[in-house]
Structure formats: C-alpha cells, structure tokens
Amino acid sequence: MAGVQVSHGPNRRITHSVGPHQDHTHIGYCRSRGSVGINGETNGNTPDMANKNAKETIINKFGLKLTGPKAEIELDKLRKENAFLKKTLAEMSNKKSKVPDSDESKLLERILSLETLRERNSQQLLAKDQEIVKLRQQLQAKGGEIVASLQSQLEQKAKEAERREKLMQSLSEETKNMKNKLVAISTRCQELENRCGKVEDPGIQSSSDDGQVAPDDVATVRDHLRDALEKNQQWLVYDQQREAYVKAVLARTHELEQQVNKANHALQQQHKEGNSEVSSDEKVLRMQEHYDKLLLKAKKDLESLREQLARGQAEVADFRRRYEGRAREVEEARAQLQAERLSNRRSTEEERKASGERSERLRAELENMDARLAEERKRSADLLLQVNHLQKSLLNQREGQNRVAALEQQVQMTAKDFEDDKLDRQSLQHQLHKVLKELRKAREQIAKLESTKQQKESRFSEPTSYNRLEIERLTIEDPCLTRMSPSKIPNLLDESFLECPQCRTQYPTSQHRELLAHIDYCLSGSH
C-alpha cells in the first residue's frame, strides 16, 4: 500500500492514496488559485513521458484493449473528461473550506504506515522465499506424499507471494505515475486559474466584449458537465470491477485456508499411524512443527491481507460516498451556473441601459460645459480688455503722479519764493512803518507850522491858496508815500500761474491748494 501527498502553492493541497487491491484517489484543491482534475490527466500540456504513462494507466484501469485510431479516440475522450472534471472540481472547491490540519496529519500517518507495511511485506516475502528454498531441498532429499503435498502448498504460497510482489511493484509504479500526474496537475492548475477568474467575473467580460464571451463559456461549461456525468458512470463501473477483484482475493484466501487445514489433518493422521517407526516419526514431527510454524506465518499473512482488504473496501466505500457527493455538487454547480447565466444576462441588459442613460447624461453635460466654456472665453476676453485698460490707466496714473511730483516741486519752489517775498514784504512793511512814523512826525510838524502860520496870518489876513498847493505838491512829490502804502503793494504770487496736467486749467500760485484738489478730482473722473 502506498501514498503520496503533493503541495503546490500557498493554498493548494493534493493527496493521493493507493491500496494493494484497489485504487482510491482523493484530489482536493483549496480555494486560492487554479483547478485540479481526477485521474491526474492533463489537457495535452504535460511532458510526453507523463502523457504516455497516463495513457497506459488509463488503459490498465478501465480495461481498454483497443489499438489504432479507436484507442486514440477513447484517450482523447478521457482527456476531455478529465479536463472538464478539473474545472468543475475547481469551481466546487472554491466554495469549500480547506482540509483541516487534522485530516492532513491523518493522511500523512496513513501514507507512512502504508509505506512501512509495504517494506515489511517485502522483507517477509524475501524471508519466506529463503525458507521455501530450504524446504524444497529437504523435500527433494526425503520425498513422500506428505512432503509432496506440502511442497505443492508451498509452491502455491510462493506463487501467491510472487503475485503479491508483482502487485506491490505495480502499485509502486502506479504511485510514481500518480506523483508525476499530480505534479503535472499542479502546473495545469496555474494555467486554469485565469479561466476560473474569467468565469467568476462575468461583469468585466460583458463590459469589455459587450456580452459576447459569456455565452461561449456557458456552452463549454455545459459540455463539460455532460462529460462529467459520463465520467461518473465510468467510475462506478471501475468501482464494481475493484469490488469483484476484492471478492476474488477473499475467495482465494479462504481456499488456501482450507488447503492448510487439510494438510494439517493429513499430518495428524500420519502421525497416529506411524507410532512404530520412532525415528521416522521424530523426523516427521520436526518437519510438522516446522511446517506448522510456516503455516502459522501464512495464516498471519492471510489475516493481514484480510485486514488490508477490509481497509481497502472501507476506502472504496468512502471514495464512492465522496464521489457521489461530488456528483451532487456538480449538479448543484450546473443549476447555479444556469442561475448565474440568467443573472448575468439581466445584469448586462441593465448595464447597457445604464450605459445609454449615462452616455445621454454625459452628452448633456458636455453641451453645458461647451456653453460654459464659451461664456468663460467671453469673460476672459472682457477681463483681458479690462486688464489692458487698467494697465493703460496705471501708466497714465504714473505719468500724472510724475507730473504731480513735478508740480509739487514747482509749488515748493514757489512757496520758497513766496517765503522770500514775504520776508521782503515784512522788511518793506517795517521800513514803511518807519516812514509812516516819520511822515506822521512831519505832518505833526507841518500842522504845528500851519497852526503857527495861521495864527500869524489870522493876524494879518486869510490864508492863500499857496499853502494848499504847497501841501499837495509835497504829497505828490513824495514817492515813498504812494509806493509804500499797503493797499497799493502788488501781490507777487498772483503774477505766476500753475496748470492742471489733465485739463490744462490754470490757477495762480497763491491757489496751489485748490489746484491739488482739482487734480485729484480730474484724475478720478477720467477713470
């Protein structure tokens, strides 16, 4: 009995166990990526040697003895069935959880126990072969009916041992082939994971190919489901053949037990009849004891074989239950696939409607955006004109400021001149006061003189016009009196003028403050 376990990837686990008289295969693929099939058959993507071994294994299992094109047709059909089973099992395993660690440990222990049992049986067979050779030599030397019968039984045992050895060799070869197939399956899983992703995500396919790829995938999945049902029937036939083989092995073991019992009975009778011959009886007893030991070992071997067959039957029943469960899961997957197909059609129709509405809405929004863009362009053109106008106005304002600065400098210069004139005027006024004082004194003197003169004239006569004319002459000929009077002093500031740089309006220098207010008003009105 042999087993193998192959792990490939972080979330992928494949187990395979084989019994001596039956073939029990359990292949699981935990949900992460990829898919796996039953029988270890790949879809033409494995190496040539593995493909050839797979073909021979399928022919040996199913009893196919065809040659020529028929064999190739059958093998292609089986290959397609296995490819479909890979895909369906991958889809079903996506819904299942991982195998618990306890089951993995049990499987590993089972595989190790089977390997040790196979080694032990091979060693026991070698030891039995050596004992059989020795017994044959002893039987050839002594002869007799008992020895001949025992020799025939031993020959049968040897044949049974050889058959068991051949069976073990075939099982070991099958185990190696299954290992190679499982490695090929693990590589095939990586290729099929993309297809599974496409089947699980039909919305992306419908949006990219407008719903044309999904019906093709549904048709292929439907064909694979039909092939899976045919494959189930073939596996049922294979299970029946394995059960018939197990029953034949049990019948053979029962027949061997009966022969051993008959040999023991014959030896006992011969032992009773041969009491006279003591020496020969002792030899026969020794031989009988030796053969009894051999028979006990054979019985133990038969018991172990019976136990192995019982375990094999239990494993076959377990495999049958699992396979029936997988068949039910395939049916459920087919129903679910049909439901998903309907839902995908509905979703594609809804998406088409939504895409049409979305396109209309986007067109309307695009038209609105075009109108807004035209308005924004107009606004930008207006703003550009305003910016240009503002730049021009800023340039004008800068020129006006420069002119105002020049005018302020002129005003400062005129103010300085005005201060100088003011100082001159003050000095002139001071001199004028002095002159007025002198004039007042002169008038007082003149008045005194006139009074004295009038007094003198009153004594003699009335005053003549000579005095009046003399006074007028004095007032006219005195230039200081006319020139230095405050009412007739000219205003020097009114003789110079300042003009506005914008409208060229002239203002006297004494009204420079009014000119500044006028410039501010004129510049603000132009903007």
C-alpha positions as CSV (number, residue, x, y, z in Angstrom):
1,M,0.0,0.0,0.0
2,A,1.5,3.4,-1.0
3,G,0.5,7.0,-0.8
4,V,1.6,10.4,-1.9
5,Q,0.9,14.0,-1.0
6,V,1.9,16.9,-3.2
7,S,1.6,20.5,-2.1
8,H,2.0,23.3,-4.6
9,G,1.5,26.9,-3.8
10,P,0.4,28.6,-0.5
11,N,-3.2,27.4,-0.6
12,R,-3.1,24.3,-2.8
13,R,-3.1,20.7,-1.5
14,I,-3.3,17.4,-3.4
15,T,-3.5,14.0,-1.7
16,H,-3.5,10.5,-3.2
17,S,-3.6,7.1,-1.5
18,V,-3.5,3.7,-3.2
19,G,-4.3,0.3,-1.6
20,P,-2.9,-3.1,-2.7
21,H,-6.2,-4.3,-4.2
22,Q,-8.0,-1.1,-5.0
23,D,-7.3,2.3,-6.2
24,H,-8.5,5.2,-4.0
25,T,-7.9,8.7,-5.3
26,H,-8.8,11.9,-3.5
27,I,-7.7,15.1,-5.1
28,G,-8.6,18.4,-3.4
29,Y,-7.9,21.9,-4.4
30,C,-8.3,24.6,-1.8
31,R,-9.6,27.9,-2.9
32,S,-6.9,30.3,-3.8
33,R,-6.0,29.8,-7.4
34,G,-6.0,27.1,-10.0
35,S,-8.0,23.9,-10.6
36,V,-7.3,20.2,-10.5
37,G,-8.8,17.0,-12.1
38,I,-9.3,13.4,-11.2
39,N,-7.0,10.7,-12.6
40,G,-4.1,13.1,-13.0
41,E,-4.7,13.5,-16.7
42,T,-3.7,16.9,-18.2
43,N,-5.1,18.5,-21.3
44,G,-2.1,18.0,-23.6
45,N,0.2,20.3,-21.7
46,T,2.3,17.7,-19.8
47,P,5.6,16.3,-21.0
48,D,5.5,13.3,-23.4
49,M,6.6,10.8,-20.9
50,A,4.0,11.7,-18.3
51,N,1.3,11.7,-21.1
52,K,2.4,8.2,-22.2
53,N,2.3,6.9,-18.6
54,A,-1.1,8.4,-18.1
55,K,-2.4,6.7,-21.2
56,E,-1.1,3.3,-20.1
57,T,-2.6,3.8,-16.6
58,I,-6.0,4.6,-18.0
59,I,-5.9,1.6,-20.3
60,N,-4.9,-0.7,-17.4
61,K,-7.6,0.7,-15.1
62,F,-10.5,0.7,-17.5
63,G,-9.6,-2.5,-19.3
64,L,-9.2,-0.8,-22.7
65,K,-7.6,-3.1,-25.2
66,L,-8.1,-1.0,-28.3
67,T,-5.5,-0.4,-30.9
68,G,-5.2,2.1,-33.7
69,P,-7.5,5.1,-34.1
70,K,-10.1,3.8,-31.7
71,A,-7.7,3.9,-28.8
72,E,-6.7,7.4,-29.7
73,I,-10.3,8.5,-29.8
74,E,-11.0,6.9,-26.4
75,L,-7.9,8.5,-24.9
76,D,-8.9,11.9,-26.3
77,K,-12.4,11.5,-24.9
78,L,-11.0,10.6,-21.5
79,R,-8.6,13.5,-21.6
80,K,-11.5,15.9,-22.3
81,E,-13.5,14.3,-19.5
82,N,-10.6,14.8,-17.1
83,A,-10.1,18.4,-18.2
84,F,-13.8,19.1,-17.5
85,L,-13.6,17.4,-14.1
86,K,-10.6,19.6,-13.3
87,K,-12.6,22.7,-14.0
88,T,-15.8,21.5,-12.2
89,L,-13.9,20.4,-9.1
90,A,-12.0,23.7,-9.1
91,E,-15.3,25.6,-9.1
92,M,-16.7,23.3,-6.4
93,S,-13.6,23.6,-4.3
94,N,-13.9,27.4,-4.4
95,K,-17.0,27.1,-2.2
96,K,-15.4,24.6,0.2
97,S,-13.1,25.4,3.0
98,K,-9.6,24.0,3.3
99,V,-9.0,20.5,4.6
100,P,-8.3,20.7,8.3
101,D,-4.8,20.1,9.6
102,S,-6.1,17.0,11.5
103,D,-7.1,15.4,8.2
104,E,-3.7,16.2,6.7
105,S,-1.9,14.7,9.6
106,K,-4.1,11.6,9.4
107,L,-3.4,11.2,5.7
108,L,0.3,11.6,6.3
109,E,0.2,9.0,9.1
110,R,-1.7,6.7,6.8
111,I,0.8,7.1,4.0
112,L,3.7,6.4,6.3
113,S,2.0,3.3,7.7
114,L,1.3,2.0,4.3
115,E,4.9,2.6,3.2
116,T,6.3,0.8,6.3
117,L,3.8,-2.1,5.7
118,R,5.0,-2.4,2.1
119,E,8.6,-2.6,3.2
120,R,7.7,-5.1,5.9
121,N,5.8,-7.3,3.5
122,S,8.7,-7.2,1.0
123,Q,11.1,-8.3,3.8
124,Q,8.8,-11.1,4.9
125,L,8.4,-12.3,1.3
126,L,12.2,-12.5,0.9
127,A,12.5,-14.5,4.2
128,K,9.7,-16.8,3.0
129,D,11.4,-17.3,-0.3
130,Q,14.6,-18.4,1.5
131,E,12.6,-20.8,3.7
132,I,10.8,-22.2,0.7
133,V,14.2,-22.9,-1.0
134,K,15.4,-24.7,2.1
135,L,12.2,-26.7,2.4
136,R,12.4,-27.7,-1.3
137,Q,15.9,-29.0,-0.7
138,Q,14.7,-31.0,2.3
139,L,11.7,-32.3,0.4
140,Q,13.7,-33.4,-2.6
141,A,16.0,-35.3,-0.2
142,K,13.2,-37.1,1.7
143,G,10.2,-37.3,-0.6
144,G,6.8,-38.8,0.3
145,E,3.2,-38.0,-0.1
146,I,3.1,-35.6,2.8
147,V,6.2,-33.8,1.6
148,A,4.8,-33.7,-2.0
149,S,1.5,-32.2,-0.7
150,L,3.3,-29.7,1.5
151,Q,5.6,-28.9,-1.5
152,S,2.6,-28.2,-3.6
153,Q,1.2,-26.0,-0.9
154,L,4.5,-24.2,-0.6
155,E,4.6,-23.7,-4.4
156,Q,1.1,-22.2,-4.2
157,K,2.3,-20.0,-1.4
158,A,5.3,-19.0,-3.5
159,K,3.1,-18.2,-6.4
160,E,0.8,-16.2,-4.2
161,A,3.9,-14.4,-2.8
162,E,5.1,-13.7,-6.3
163,R,1.7,-12.4,-7.3
164,R,1.7,-10.2,-4.2
165,E,5.2,-9.0,-5.1
166,K,4.1,-8.2,-8.6
167,L,1.0,-6.4,-7.2
168,M,3.2,-4.4,-4.9
169,Q,5.5,-3.5,-7.8
170,S,2.6,-2.4,-10.0
171,L,1.2,-0.4,-7.1
172,S,4.6,1.3,-6.6
173,E,4.8,2.1,-10.3
174,E,1.3,3.4,-10.2
175,T,2.2,5.5,-7.2
176,K,5.1,7.0,-9.2
177,N,2.9,7.7,-12.1
178,M,0.4,9.3,-9.9
179,K,3.1,11.5,-8.4
180,N,4.1,12.6,-11.9
181,K,0.5,13.2,-12.8
182,L,-0.1,15.2,-9.7
183,V,2.9,17.4,-10.4
184,A,1.5,17.9,-13.9
185,I,-1.9,18.7,-12.4
186,S,-0.3,21.4,-10.2
187,T,1.2,23.0,-13.2
188,R,-2.1,22.8,-15.1
189,C,-3.8,24.5,-12.1
190,Q,-1.8,27.6,-12.7
191,E,-2.9,27.7,-16.3
192,L,-6.6,27.2,-15.4
193,E,-6.7,29.8,-12.7
194,N,-7.1,32.6,-15.2
195,R,-10.0,30.9,-16.8
196,C,-11.7,30.4,-13.5
197,G,-11.2,34.1,-12.7
198,K,-12.9,35.0,-16.0
199,V,-15.8,32.7,-15.3
200,E,-16.3,34.1,-11.8
201,D,-16.2,37.7,-13.0
202,P,-18.6,37.9,-16.0
203,G,-19.2,41.6,-15.5
204,I,-15.8,42.5,-16.8
205,Q,-16.2,40.3,-19.8
206,S,-19.6,41.8,-20.6
207,S,-18.3,45.4,-20.3
208,S,-15.2,44.6,-22.5
209,D,-16.8,42.3,-25.1
210,D,-20.5,43.6,-24.9
211,G,-21.8,40.2,-23.6
212,Q,-20.4,38.0,-26.5
213,V,-17.8,36.0,-24.5
214,A,-20.1,34.8,-21.6
215,P,-22.4,32.6,-23.8
216,D,-19.4,30.7,-25.2
217,D,-18.1,30.0,-21.7
218,V,-21.5,28.8,-20.7
219,A,-21.7,26.4,-23.6
220,T,-18.3,25.0,-22.9
221,V,-19.2,24.5,-19.2
222,R,-22.4,22.7,-20.2
223,D,-20.4,20.3,-22.4
224,H,-18.0,19.7,-19.5
225,L,-20.9,18.9,-17.2
226,R,-22.3,16.4,-19.7
227,D,-18.9,14.8,-19.9
228,A,-18.7,14.7,-16.1
229,L,-21.8,12.7,-15.9
230,E,-20.4,10.1,-18.3
231,K,-17.2,10.1,-16.3
232,N,-19.2,9.3,-13.2
233,Q,-20.7,6.2,-14.9
234,Q,-17.3,5.0,-15.8
235,W,-16.0,5.4,-12.3
236,L,-19.0,3.4,-11.0
237,V,-18.1,0.6,-13.4
238,Y,-14.5,0.8,-12.2
239,D,-15.6,0.6,-8.5
240,Q,-17.6,-2.5,-9.3
241,Q,-14.6,-4.1,-11.0
242,R,-12.5,-3.4,-7.9
243,E,-15.1,-4.9,-5.7
244,A,-15.1,-8.0,-7.8
245,Y,-11.4,-8.2,-7.6
246,V,-11.5,-7.9,-3.8
247,K,-14.1,-10.7,-3.6
248,A,-11.9,-12.9,-5.7
249,V,-8.9,-12.3,-3.4
250,L,-11.1,-13.2,-0.4
251,A,-12.2,-16.4,-2.0
252,R,-8.6,-17.3,-2.8
253,T,-7.6,-16.8,0.8
254,H,-10.4,-18.9,2.0
255,E,-9.4,-21.7,-0.4
256,L,-5.8,-21.5,0.9
257,E,-7.0,-21.8,4.5
258,Q,-9.0,-24.9,3.6
259,Q,-5.9,-26.4,1.9
260,V,-3.8,-25.7,5.0
261,N,-6.4,-27.3,7.3
262,K,-6.4,-30.4,5.0
263,A,-2.6,-30.6,5.2
264,N,-2.7,-30.4,9.0
265,H,-5.3,-33.1,9.2
266,A,-3.3,-35.4,6.9
267,L,-0.2,-34.8,9.0
268,Q,-2.1,-35.7,12.2
269,Q,-3.4,-38.9,10.7
270,Q,0.1,-39.9,9.5
271,H,1.5,-39.2,13.0
272,K,-1.1,-41.5,14.6
273,E,-0.4,-44.3,12.1
274,G,3.4,-44.1,12.4
275,N,3.9,-44.8,16.1
276,S,6.0,-48.0,15.3
277,E,8.7,-46.1,13.4
278,V,10.1,-43.8,16.2
279,S,13.0,-42.4,14.3
280,S,10.9,-41.5,11.2
281,D,8.1,-40.2,13.4
282,E,10.5,-37.8,15.2
283,K,11.7,-36.5,11.8
284,V,8.1,-36.2,10.7
285,L,7.3,-34.4,13.9
286,R,10.1,-32.0,13.4
287,M,9.1,-31.4,9.9
288,Q,5.5,-31.0,11.0
289,E,6.5,-28.4,13.6
290,H,8.5,-26.6,11.1
291,Y,5.6,-26.6,8.6
292,D,3.2,-25.6,11.4
293,K,5.3,-22.6,12.0
294,L,5.3,-21.8,8.4
295,L,1.5,-22.3,8.2
296,L,1.0,-20.0,11.2
297,K,3.1,-17.4,9.5
298,A,1.0,-17.9,6.4
299,K,-2.2,-17.5,8.5
300,K,-0.9,-14.3,10.0
301,D,-0.1,-13.1,6.5
302,L,-3.6,-14.0,5.4
303,E,-5.0,-12.2,8.4
304,S,-3.0,-9.1,7.5
305,L,-4.2,-9.4,3.9
306,R,-7.8,-9.7,5.1
307,E,-7.3,-6.6,7.2
308,Q,-5.8,-4.8,4.3
309,L,-8.7,-5.9,2.1
310,A,-11.2,-4.7,4.7
311,R,-9.5,-1.4,4.9
312,G,-9.5,-1.2,1.1
313,Q,-13.2,-1.9,1.0
314,A,-13.8,0.8,3.5
315,E,-11.7,3.2,1.5
316,V,-13.6,2.2,-1.7
317,A,-16.9,2.9,0.1
318,D,-15.5,6.2,1.4
319,F,-14.4,7.1,-2.1
320,R,-17.8,6.2,-3.5
321,R,-19.5,8.4,-1.0
322,R,-17.2,11.3,-1.8
323,Y,-17.6,10.8,-5.5
324,E,-21.4,10.7,-5.2
325,G,-21.1,13.9,-3.1
326,R,-19.0,15.4,-5.8
327,A,-21.6,14.4,-8.4
328,R,-24.3,16.1,-6.4
329,E,-22.1,19.2,-6.2
330,V,-21.6,19.1,-10.0
331,E,-25.4,19.1,-10.4
332,E,-25.7,22.0,-8.0
333,A,-23.0,23.8,-9.8
334,R,-24.8,23.3,-13.1
335,A,-28.0,24.7,-11.6
336,Q,-26.1,27.6,-10.1
337,L,-24.4,28.2,-13.4
338,Q,-27.7,28.4,-15.2
339,A,-28.9,30.9,-12.5
340,E,-25.7,32.9,-12.8
341,R,-26.2,32.9,-16.6
342,L,-29.7,34.4,-16.2
343,S,-28.5,36.9,-13.7
344,N,-25.6,37.8,-16.0
345,R,-27.9,38.4,-18.9
346,R,-30.1,40.6,-16.7
347,S,-27.1,42.4,-15.4
348,T,-25.7,43.0,-18.9
349,E,-29.1,44.4,-20.0
350,E,-29.3,46.6,-17.0
351,E,-25.7,47.8,-17.6
352,R,-26.5,48.5,-21.2
353,K,-29.5,50.6,-20.2
354,A,-27.4,52.4,-17.5
355,S,-24.6,53.0,-20.0
356,G,-27.1,54.5,-22.5
357,E,-28.5,56.8,-19.8
358,R,-25.0,57.6,-18.7
359,S,-24.0,58.5,-22.2
360,E,-27.0,60.8,-22.7
361,R,-26.3,62.4,-19.4
362,L,-22.7,62.9,-20.3
363,R,-23.7,64.4,-23.7
364,A,-25.9,66.9,-22.0
365,E,-23.2,67.7,-19.5
366,L,-20.8,68.1,-22.4
367,E,-23.1,70.6,-24.1
368,N,-23.5,72.5,-20.9
369,M,-19.7,72.5,-20.5
370,D,-19.3,73.8,-24.0
371,A,-21.7,76.6,-23.3
372,R,-19.9,77.4,-20.1
373,L,-16.6,77.3,-21.9
374,A,-17.9,79.9,-24.4
375,E,-19.1,82.1,-21.6
376,E,-15.8,81.7,-19.8
377,R,-14.0,82.6,-23.0
378,K,-16.1,85.8,-23.4
379,R,-15.4,86.6,-19.8
380,S,-11.7,86.1,-20.2
381,A,-11.7,88.3,-23.3
382,D,-13.6,91.1,-21.3
383,L,-11.2,90.6,-18.4
384,L,-8.3,90.9,-20.8
385,L,-9.6,94.1,-22.2
386,Q,-10.2,95.4,-18.6
387,V,-6.6,94.4,-17.7
388,N,-5.3,96.3,-20.7
389,H,-7.4,99.3,-19.9
390,L,-6.2,99.2,-16.2
391,Q,-2.6,98.9,-17.4
392,K,-3.1,102.0,-19.6
393,S,-4.8,103.8,-16.7
394,L,-1.9,102.8,-14.4
395,L,0.5,104.2,-16.9
396,N,-1.5,107.4,-17.1
397,Q,-1.7,107.5,-13.4
398,R,2.0,107.1,-13.1
399,E,2.5,109.9,-15.6
400,G,0.1,112.0,-13.6
401,Q,1.9,111.2,-10.4
402,N,5.1,112.2,-12.1
403,R,3.5,115.5,-13.2
404,V,2.1,116.0,-9.7
405,A,5.5,115.4,-8.2
406,A,6.9,118.0,-10.7
407,L,4.1,120.4,-9.7
408,E,4.8,119.8,-6.1
409,Q,8.4,120.6,-6.7
410,Q,7.2,123.8,-8.5
411,V,4.9,124.6,-5.6
412,Q,7.7,124.1,-3.2
413,M,9.9,126.4,-5.2
414,T,7.1,129.0,-5.4
415,A,6.4,128.6,-1.7
416,K,10.0,129.2,-1.1
417,D,9.9,132.2,-3.3
418,F,6.8,133.3,-1.5
419,E,8.5,133.0,1.8
420,D,11.4,135.1,0.4
421,D,8.9,137.6,-0.8
422,K,7.1,137.5,2.5
423,L,10.3,138.3,4.2
424,D,11.0,141.1,1.8
425,R,7.5,142.4,2.3
426,Q,7.9,142.3,6.1
427,S,11.1,144.2,5.8
428,L,9.4,146.7,3.5
429,Q,6.5,146.9,5.9
430,H,9.0,147.6,8.7
431,Q,10.6,150.3,6.6
432,L,7.1,151.5,5.8
433,H,6.2,151.8,9.4
434,K,9.3,153.8,10.0
435,V,8.5,156.1,7.0
436,L,4.9,156.5,8.3
437,K,6.2,157.4,11.7
438,E,8.5,160.0,10.1
439,L,5.6,161.1,7.9
440,R,3.4,161.4,11.0
441,K,6.0,163.4,12.7
442,A,6.4,165.6,9.6
443,R,2.6,166.1,9.4
444,E,2.6,167.0,13.1
445,Q,5.4,169.5,12.4
446,I,3.5,170.7,9.4
447,A,0.4,171.0,11.4
448,K,2.2,172.9,14.0
449,L,3.8,175.1,11.4
450,E,0.4,175.7,9.8
451,S,-1.2,176.4,13.1
452,T,1.6,178.9,13.9
453,K,1.3,180.2,10.3
454,Q,-2.5,180.5,10.6
455,Q,-2.1,182.3,13.8
456,K,0.3,184.6,12.1
457,E,-1.9,185.0,9.1
458,S,-5.0,185.4,11.1
459,R,-3.4,188.3,12.4
460,F,-2.8,189.8,9.1
461,S,-5.1,188.1,6.5
462,E,-6.8,184.8,5.5
463,P,-4.7,182.0,4.1
464,T,-4.0,181.9,0.4
465,S,-4.1,179.1,-2.0
466,Y,-0.3,179.0,-1.9
467,N,-0.2,176.9,1.2
468,R,-2.8,174.4,-0.1
469,L,-0.9,173.9,-3.3
470,E,2.4,173.5,-1.5
471,I,0.9,170.7,0.6
472,E,-0.4,168.9,-2.4
473,R,3.0,169.3,-4.1
474,L,4.6,167.7,-1.1
475,T,2.3,164.8,-1.1
476,I,2.7,164.2,-4.9
477,E,6.4,164.6,-5.0
478,D,6.9,162.2,-2.1
479,P,7.2,158.8,-3.8
480,C,7.5,156.9,-0.6
481,L,4.0,157.9,0.4
482,T,2.4,156.4,-2.6
483,R,4.7,153.5,-3.2
484,M,4.8,152.3,0.4
485,S,1.0,152.4,1.1
486,P,-0.3,148.8,2.0
487,S,-3.3,149.0,-0.3
488,K,-1.2,149.5,-3.5
489,I,1.5,146.9,-2.9
490,P,1.2,144.2,-5.7
491,N,0.7,140.5,-4.8
492,L,3.7,138.9,-6.4
493,L,2.2,135.3,-6.1
494,D,-0.7,136.2,-8.4
495,E,1.7,137.1,-11.2
496,S,2.8,133.3,-11.8
497,F,0.3,130.6,-12.8
498,L,0.1,126.7,-12.4
499,E,-2.0,124.5,-14.7
500,C,-3.7,121.0,-14.4
501,P,-1.8,118.3,-16.3
502,Q,-5.2,116.6,-17.4
503,C,-7.4,119.5,-18.5
504,R,-4.8,122.3,-18.6
505,T,-6.8,124.6,-16.3
506,Q,-4.6,127.5,-14.9
507,Y,-4.5,128.5,-11.3
508,P,-2.5,131.4,-9.7
509,T,0.4,130.3,-7.5
510,S,-1.3,131.5,-4.3
511,Q,-4.1,129.0,-5.0
512,H,-1.9,125.9,-5.2
513,R,-4.1,124.0,-2.7
514,E,-7.2,124.4,-4.9
515,L,-5.1,123.2,-7.8
516,L,-4.1,120.0,-5.9
517,A,-7.8,119.3,-5.1
518,H,-8.7,119.9,-8.7
519,I,-6.0,117.4,-10.0
520,D,-7.4,114.6,-7.7
521,Y,-10.9,115.2,-8.9
522,C,-9.9,115.4,-12.5
523,L,-7.9,112.1,-12.4
524,S,-10.6,110.2,-10.5
525,G,-13.2,111.4,-13.1
526,S,-11.1,110.2,-16.0
527,H,-11.0,106.6,-14.6
